[in-house]
Amino acid sequence: MNITLRQAIHQRVNDKSPEELKEVIEDSIGGEEKVLPGLGVLFEIIWQHSEASTQDTLVETLKAHLT
C-alpha cells in the first residue's frame, strides 16, 4: 500500500489530544531536518482551516521574525 507523506502525517496525529499535538510540534521544532516536511503538513492543515484574519496574523508573525 502506497500512501503519501500527507496521509502518513494525518494518520500519525489523527487521534492525538491537543496536548499531544503540541508536544509533537514542540519536539519537531529545532530537531532534525527530516521532520520539517511533517511540520509543513501540519502548518498546511492549520492554514487551510484558518480564517483570513488568523492567516494575516500568522504572516505578520512570520515576517516580524524573519528580519
C-alpha positions as CSV (number, residue, x, y, z in Angstrom):
1,M,0.0,0.0,0.0
2,N,1.4,3.3,-1.0
3,I,0.5,6.4,1.0
4,T,1.6,10.0,0.6
5,L,3.5,12.0,3.1
6,R,0.4,14.0,3.9
7,Q,-1.6,10.8,4.5
8,A,1.2,9.4,6.8
9,I,1.3,12.6,8.8
10,H,-2.5,12.7,9.1
11,Q,-2.5,9.1,10.3
12,R,0.3,9.8,12.8
13,V,-1.5,12.6,14.5
14,N,-5.2,11.8,13.9
15,D,-6.1,10.6,17.3
16,K,-3.8,12.8,19.4
17,S,-5.1,15.1,22.1
18,P,-4.4,18.8,21.9
19,E,-1.6,18.4,24.4
20,E,-0.1,15.5,22.4
21,L,-0.3,17.6,19.2
22,K,1.5,20.5,20.9
23,E,4.2,18.0,22.1
24,V,4.6,16.7,18.5
25,I,5.1,20.3,17.2
26,E,7.4,21.3,20.0
27,D,9.5,18.1,19.7
28,S,9.8,18.7,15.9
29,I,10.9,22.4,16.1
30,G,14.6,22.7,16.1
31,G,15.0,19.0,15.6
32,E,16.3,17.0,12.7
33,E,15.6,18.4,9.2
34,K,13.8,15.2,8.3
35,V,10.8,16.3,10.5
36,L,10.4,19.6,8.6
37,P,8.1,18.1,5.9
38,G,5.8,16.9,8.7
39,L,5.7,20.4,10.2
40,G,4.8,21.7,6.8
41,V,1.9,19.3,6.5
42,L,0.7,20.4,10.0
43,F,1.0,24.0,9.0
44,E,-0.9,23.3,5.8
45,I,-3.8,22.0,7.8
46,I,-3.8,25.0,10.1
47,W,-3.6,27.4,7.2
48,Q,-6.4,25.7,5.2
49,H,-8.8,25.8,8.2
50,S,-8.0,29.3,9.5
51,E,-9.9,32.4,8.8
52,A,-8.3,35.2,6.8
53,S,-7.6,37.2,9.9
54,T,-5.7,34.3,11.5
55,Q,-3.8,33.8,8.3
56,D,-2.8,37.5,8.3
57,T,-1.6,37.2,11.9
58,L,0.5,34.2,11.1
59,V,2.0,36.0,8.1
60,E,2.7,39.1,10.3
61,T,4.3,36.9,12.9
62,L,6.5,35.2,10.4
63,K,7.5,38.5,8.7
64,A,8.4,40.0,12.1
65,H,10.7,37.2,12.9
66,L,12.4,36.9,9.5
67,T,14.2,40.2,9.8
